[in-house]
């Protein structure tokens, strides 16, 4: 578990040009938490993508465990997301 009590089985994110929205999903595909940011893909330099994503989903990451993150939207149109 994480500090806020939520450890995502996986994370879904919709990263548009003006907003980032993310959902922590459990193993059965149910939403267990959601968060967002006004740090859209069009507002960020390539090196700012990873910190912006971690700002939103970081609380759902369980230490050293690997968590899949599936991103759709404009994020792929701006370069690579680490």
N, C-alpha and C positions, 0 to 999 in steps of 0.2 A: 504494500500500500504506500501511497505517497503522503505527504504532509496534510493534504486536504482530504485524505481518505479515499481518493479515486485513483485507481490504476487502470488505464485503458487496455483492453485487449488489442485494440487497434484504433487508429484515429483517421477520421474523414475530414478533409478540408476543402473548402471552396474559396479560392483566392482570386477574386476579381480585381479589376483595375483600381477600384477605390476602397475595397474592404476585404478583410480576411475573416472567414467564419470557420469554426472547427467544432467537431463533435467527438467526444470520447465514446467509444463503442465497447460493449462487453462481448464476450465470446459468442453470444446468441444473436448479435446484431442489433441490440437495443441501445439507444442513446442513454448514457449515464451522466453526461455533463455536456455543456456547450459553452463556448466562449468566442469572442471576436475582437477585432481591432480595426481601426481606421487606416491601418498601414497597408494600403492596397498595392498590388504589383506595379502599377504605373508610378508609384511614389518612391520606389526604392532602387538604389543601385544594386548591382549583382551581389556585392559582398554583404549587403544588409538583409538578404532573404533569410538566411539561417537564424540570425539573432531575432528577427521579427517573428518567425515561426515558433522558436523556442519560448519567446515571451508569452505566447498564447497557449501552447500545448505543454510547456515544461512541467507545470504542476501535475500533469497526468502521467509522466514518465516514471517508471518504477526502477530507479537506480541503474544498475548495469544490465537489466533485462532489455532485450531488443523489442521495440514496438514499431510495427508497420504503420506508416503514414501514407495515405492515398490522397493526392492533391489533384483537384481539377480546376479549371478556370484559366485565368490569364498568367498564372505563375510560370507556366511552361513557355509562354511567349516572350518572356523577359530574360531568358538565360536559364541557367541550371539552378536548382534548389538543392543545397547540400543535405 
